[in-house]
Amino acid sequence: MGDETNPLTMESVSTSTASSAVQEDEVYGTLGALLGMLEVVATDDAYPIAPVQEHRLRCALELCTRLQTYLESLLTLASDDLPVRLRTTTCRVRPLVEHAVRGALRRLEARRVTLQVPEVSAWGHELVHIDAARVDRALRGLAEALADRVGEGGAVAVDVQRMGPHVILSLRGRPGPGATAGPLGSVLLERAARRLLELHGGALSVDPRQLTIELRLPAAGES
């Protein structure tokens, strides 16, 4: 395909790149709106619903969230032009983790999984240079997968360390009575997260036996 001009910036943009971006926006916009509506219906105290209906809504929410994760993974793996569409910015690790964890909180609570996050004073001021929205979604999917694996009564601990040119973000699981055997999430999710981090100059390490997921993110200098 050829190029076209972005009317907002007057810059030349590849039509294939623009097409990929539109497809992503449609997927995320549609699923985001659907998840939002389901959440409103399930939690609206002004219009309570029967327990059976609430349970069905919660199941629908979880299925839609999983579908969102799968589609995100497919788009990450299938997009040849993804490297040029990364919107990298400098951001602090703590808000990134807290936002991703809040997104995964529904799954953690449903599995009765305890979340262990460092105290504010332990975070330091680590900066990373990443596409925050994409890494946020990948981190949320990985956290949910770990919650499923440790099972009811388990725990997930978050740890952050600076190591040379990288910031190491670790998720470590402690199995509960309801722990299951098998991989940490789908192979599709793991491959997509690994590709995303490698495009950032980072890496992903997954150890199902130790219930550990490690994200190596490119560190940025203090501003």
C-alpha positions in Angstrom: 0.0 0.0 0.0 1.0 3.6 -0.4 1.1 6.5 2.1 -1.6 9.0 3.1 -1.5 12.3 5.0 -2.7 12.5 8.6 -5.0 15.5 8.6 -4.3 16.3 12.2 -0.5 16.3 12.0 0.1 16.7 8.3 2.5 13.8 8.5 2.8 11.0 6.0 1.4 7.8 7.4 1.5 4.3 5.8 -2.0 3.2 4.9 -1.2 -0.3 6.2 -0.2 1.2 9.6 -3.3 3.4 9.7 -5.5 0.3 8.9 -3.9 -1.7 11.7 -4.4 1.1 14.1 -8.1 1.4 13.1 -8.6 -2.3 13.6 -7.1 -2.2 17.1 -9.2 0.9 18.0 -12.4 -0.9 16.9 -11.6 -4.0 18.9 -10.6 -2.2 22.1 -13.4 0.3 21.8 -16.1 -2.3 21.2 -15.0 -4.7 23.9 -14.3 -1.9 26.4 -17.8 -0.5 25.9 -19.3 -4.0 26.4 -17.3 -4.7 29.5 -18.3 -1.3 30.9 -22.0 -1.9 30.3 -21.9 -5.3 31.9 -20.0 -3.9 34.9 -22.6 -1.1 35.4 -25.5 -3.6 35.3 -23.8 -5.9 37.7 -22.9 -3.2 40.3 -25.8 -0.7 40.0 -27.2 -0.5 43.6 -30.1 1.6 42.4 -31.4 -1.3 40.3 -30.4 -4.6 42.1 -30.8 -7.9 40.3 -31.3 -11.4 41.5 -28.3 -13.4 42.7 -28.6 -15.8 39.7 -28.6 -13.0 37.2 -25.6 -11.3 39.0 -23.7 -14.6 38.8 -24.4 -14.9 35.1 -23.3 -11.3 34.5 -20.1 -12.0 36.4 -19.4 -15.0 34.2 -20.1 -12.9 31.1 -17.7 -10.3 32.4 -14.9 -12.9 32.9 -15.5 -14.4 29.5 -15.4 -11.0 27.8 -12.2 -10.1 29.7 -10.6 -13.3 28.5 -11.7 -12.6 24.9 -10.2 -9.2 25.1 -6.9 -10.7 26.2 -6.9 -13.3 23.4 -7.7 -10.6 20.8 -4.9 -8.4 22.2 -2.5 -11.3 21.9 -3.6 -12.1 18.3 -3.2 -8.4 17.2 0.2 -8.2 18.9 1.5 -11.3 17.1 -0.1 -10.6 13.7 0.8 -6.9 13.3 3.9 -6.6 11.2 3.9 -2.9 11.6 3.6 -2.9 15.4 7.2 -1.7 16.0 6.5 1.6 14.3 3.1 2.0 16.1 4.5 1.7 19.6 3.7 4.9 21.5 6.6 4.8 24.0 6.7 7.3 26.8 8.6 7.6 30.1 6.5 6.5 33.1 6.9 5.3 36.7 6.6 1.7 37.4 4.3 2.0 40.5 1.3 3.6 38.7 1.6 1.1 35.9 1.5 -1.9 38.2 -1.3 -0.4 40.3 -3.4 0.2 37.3 -2.8 -3.3 35.8 -3.5 -4.9 39.2 -6.8 -3.0 39.6 -7.8 -4.3 36.2 -7.0 -7.9 37.3 -8.6 -7.4 40.7 -11.9 -9.0 39.7 -10.2 -12.2 38.8 -8.1 -12.1 42.0 -11.1 -11.6 44.2 -13.1 -14.3 42.5 -10.3 -16.7 43.1 -9.8 -15.5 46.7 -6.2 -14.8 45.9 -4.3 -12.5 48.2 -2.3 -9.8 46.6 1.0 -8.6 48.1 2.3 -5.3 46.8 5.4 -3.5 48.2 4.9 -0.5 50.5 5.0 2.9 48.9 8.4 3.6 50.3 9.8 0.4 48.7 9.0 1.4 45.2 11.7 4.1 44.8 11.3 6.3 41.7 12.0 3.8 38.9 11.2 5.1 35.4 10.7 2.9 32.3 10.4 3.8 28.7 7.5 1.8 27.3 4.1 1.9 25.5 2.3 2.0 28.8 -1.2 1.0 27.4 0.1 -2.1 25.8 2.3 -3.2 28.6 -0.5 -2.5 31.0 -2.8 -4.9 29.2 -0.1 -7.5 28.9 0.6 -7.3 32.6 -3.0 -7.5 33.5 -3.4 -10.7 31.5 -0.3 -12.2 33.1 -1.5 -11.4 36.6 -4.9 -12.9 35.8 -3.2 -16.1 34.5 -1.1 -16.4 37.6 -4.2 -15.9 39.8 -5.9 -18.8 38.0 -2.9 -21.0 38.5 -2.3 -20.4 42.2 -6.0 -21.1 42.8 -8.3 -20.3 45.7 -6.5 -19.4 48.8 -3.2 -18.6 47.0 -1.2 -15.4 46.8 0.5 -13.3 44.3 3.5 -11.1 45.3 4.8 -8.2 43.3 8.5 -7.1 43.4 10.4 -4.4 41.6 14.2 -4.1 41.2 16.6 -2.0 39.2 19.2 -4.1 37.4 21.5 -2.2 35.1 19.6 -0.8 32.1 16.4 -2.6 33.0 13.7 -2.6 35.7 12.8 -6.1 36.7 9.1 -6.5 37.6 8.3 -9.9 39.1 5.1 -11.6 39.9 5.5 -14.6 42.2 2.7 -17.0 43.1 2.2 -19.0 46.2 -0.2 -21.9 45.5 -3.3 -22.3 47.6 -5.5 -25.4 48.3 -7.2 -24.8 45.0 -4.0 -24.6 42.9 -4.0 -26.3 39.5 -1.2 -27.9 37.4 -0.2 -26.7 34.0 1.1 -23.6 32.2 0.8 -20.0 33.4 -1.9 -18.9 31.1 -2.2 -19.6 27.4 0.7 -20.0 25.1 -0.8 -17.3 22.9 -0.7 -14.8 25.8 2.9 -15.7 26.7 4.1 -15.4 23.1 2.4 -12.1 22.6 3.8 -10.6 25.9 7.2 -11.8 25.0 7.1 -10.2 21.5 5.8 -7.0 23.0 8.6 -6.8 25.5 11.3 -7.7 23.0 10.1 -4.9 20.7 10.8 -2.6 23.7 14.3 -4.0 24.1 13.2 -6.0 27.2 12.3 -9.6 27.9 9.8 -12.0 29.5 10.6 -15.0 31.6 8.0 -17.5 32.7 8.6 -20.4 35.1 5.4 -22.5 35.6 7.1 -24.7 38.2 8.2 -21.8 40.4 5.0 -19.8 39.6 7.1 -16.9 38.6 6.6 -14.3 35.8 9.4 -11.8 35.3 9.1 -8.7 33.0 12.4 -7.0 32.1 11.5 -3.4 31.1 13.9 -0.8 29.6 14.8 1.7 32.3 14.7 5.5 31.6 16.8 8.2 33.2 15.4 10.4 35.9 13.8 13.6 34.4 
